[in-house]
Amino acid sequence: MKRIGVMTSGGDCPGLNAAIRAITRRAVNGHGFEVLGIEDAVAGLAQRRARPLSPTLIDLDGFDPMLSTGGTILGSINKPIDAVAADIEQGYLELGLDALIAIGGDGSLAILQEHARSGWNLVGIPKTIDNDVALTDRSIGFDTAVRTVTRACAQLRTTGVSHDRVMILETMGRGAGHLALASGIAGGADAILIPEIDWKLEGLVATVEATRRRRNHAFALVVVAEGARSPLGDTVTSTDVKGREHFGGVGSAIARALEEATEGRIEARATVLGHLQRGGEPSPMDAILATEFGIHAVDLVAEERYDTMVSLQGTRIEAVRLDDVVARGAALVDPAEEMAHTARSVGIYLGES
């Protein structure tokens, strides 16, 4: 009987609990494995903090809340910890694990793969609202985040039209524009600004002015990824008390630039959704994807196909090599891809490609 560990690492997102549920049910009921939930990712391994998981424990007498609960019951971290690599790697051995299923983003999976070189058997599951894990069409959490941002677009539209204001919505995404691009298309944005495509203030002003003439309103909706360039061409970040750099603030910079460039003729307001994008119950698509990923990850363990990651390839779940995923780095938007073509075809300003 194999003993497998499961952990969630990096930023939280909707669908993590659904994946844990699927892993537990498949491992115990399908293969007779024992499952340990590792608390707080690598910090839990370093401190040997784990708890048994079983279908009975997570089912709650038929209520089965794991499918519809956001976040992660195991906890997660997306910042450096004090533990040394040897403590983390030894934790895997002392917990008696035969394999570890890690649910993480591109950064987390790269870090865990490096630890796994000490002798772990590792299988990865991609999750991130940024959708920037390489070699998979979708990651857990992306669909729900797009839904959240799209709903925000609809709410900003009503107040923007009422007051003849340009509403700028800043999304997460770090250096990738997938979330801004998808939600901007779904939310009917007039302009979408992402890190992968350069843009000019004159082009954005022209877009806003065109909407004024077309609608007889000075309203426009602009969706901007947090890692997009500011009107000055730089990336807007801030530093916290521990010296860590964070994206944020480009929406406000663009609002100011629009007002200054038009001498106040255009009135603009910026909204930062922030961690609202990470929360809430998963969409049906994310719950399904998390379930499929969890089942296939356990089956890979049963087949002893380690150092792999489950991925969505079209409509099929396939295994890809973790080495290849890590080597590719973050998957960015291709300015010539179908989504970008769709945005331009419906008249959305993306800047210069």
C-alpha angles and dihedrals in degrees: 000000000000123000111212129187126213126198140172116219135184126014117353124247139171114282101040094108090048089056092048089050093051093046092051096047094045094044097048103032098031103038108011092242126153115238128208120190110217111216121226096358117258091359087064092050091050091051096037092240110160138137133201117257125202136165089249094055095049097039097066097206095309100317091104098189096175095087094058103033120099125216121033131287089212097056125231142218131211100181136074117280131208096239117108121236093251091059092050094047093045090052090066090056097043092051087057095236121173091190141357126220109202122194107201151125127261094280095046094047091050091052093046092048089055090053090046090064087080090070109289123143101226135187120180133211117196119231131163137123086226091066089213101130108122125241096023127091092214139017127204111272099026098098093050092048090051088053091051094049092044091054089050090053090056092050094048091049094063095052093041093054091045093056102030091242134145107239117208118196117196116204135190121253106118106216095348126083101199095109095047092045097049096042092043091056092045092046096049097245119182091213134018120194118196135170094247096060125055117227138187130223090229090058092050092048090050090052092051092047090050091055089051091057094043097047102027085234131100088227127125134157117224122187114196130184114230091240095052118117119265122235086269091056097250133112114253114228140152133210123229127216091273092055095254117144121229133186117241143111104061091114092060091045091055092047091054092046092052092051093046094046091054096038090241097312088118117052113203136186128191127213124192113201093191117166093359084085091063097049141077134054117314120260116249089257092054092046090052094045092048090050093049092046092049094050094047093047091056091047089054089054090050089052090045091236096151134173088045138118127214113236141180111242107181102304097337131088110228136174118242129185114265089217089062093046093051093043091056093054121198114355108233131194114276106223089216097048126114097263092054090047090051092052093051092044092060092047102261116151111235099166125239117338 
